[in-house]
Amino acid sequence: MISRDKSASLFVTANQYFPGGVNSPVRAFRSVGGTPLFIEKGDGPYIWDADGNKFIDFCCSWGPLILGHNNPKVRKNIIGAVENGTSFGAPTVWENKLAETIISNHRYLEKIRFVSSGTEAAMSAIRLARGVTGRSKIIKFEGCYHGHVDALLVKAGSGLATLGTSTSAGVPEAYARETIVLPLNDRAAVEQAIEDYKDDIACVAIEPIPANNGLLIQDIEFLRFLREVTKREGIILLFDEVISGFRVGF
């Protein structure tokens, strides 16, 4: 029987500072029982908690640690960068180098902008789509996650094309009504929604490879259909996730 006493004690303290004791719902353990583990270090595929227990890490910080924890080459470059400072609030040559790497590996990209989070990226893209089209409604799909933007914290109702209902307190229903939630891989639902609201639809947002609700591999023909129908109707098509672009894309 392994001990988790220190993690439990740290969680009690954390509850004094943070709602629910965590800074993101994905770090809470309520769905599996118990209290969160407080991690002290990681190396390769392993992590150690505050009680000294060693675990294989299948999460890898929710994806970005594809080289594992504390990779020697990565660590060396991080230390080298920090020796020159930590933050400048101004452009650096490394922004150019990273942008060139991304754009040269994605033939469909022309320009990019770096932001602080996936939520901010989705929010900015939707605002841009609304500004370009002069329309306000969004189509999204069941099981696709686009961050905690008010208009996207919605679930599907009944019927072929149903305006969303908020699933979070604090989101006005007026915001939720700007979102149309459809089932994945349903061409008829998309065509019906566009027929009903096409003069109001700014963008269609989808995760090409949804993973937040299980790994839901999309039919490539459905994605091509979305490209065709949005181009036909002057609607912006928003691909929002990192797997297609920064995993299988490379």
Number of C-alpha atoms within 10 A of each C-alpha: 3 7 11 18 12 15 18 18 12 16 19 14 12 15 12 10 11 12 11 16 19 16 12 10 11 10 13 17 13 12 7 8 8 11 18 18 21 17 15 12 14 19 14 16 17 16 19 18 17 18 17 15 14 14 12 13 16 12 11 18 11 9 12 12 14 14 13 18 19 16 14 12 9 13 12 11 11 12 11 11 11 10 9 8 9 9 7 7 6 5 8 9 7 9 12 11 10 12 14 13 11 17 14 12 13 13 8 8 10 8 9 10 7 10 10 7 10 16 17 16 17 22 19 13 19 24 14 15 23 20 12 13 16 12 16 17 24 26 25 27 22 15 21 24 22 23 17 15 15 18 25 29 20 25 21 22 14 10 9 15 22 17 22 26 24 22 15 12 8 8 17 13 16 12 18 22 18 19 28 27 29 26 17 18 17 12 15 12 18 25 15 13 20 20 11 12 16 17 16 17 27 28 25 24 23 24 24 22 21 22 16 12 10 10 10 15 11 15 13 11 10 15 16 10 15 22 16 12 16 18 12 9 14 15 25 22 22 20 18 23 19 18 16 15 16 13 11 9 10 10
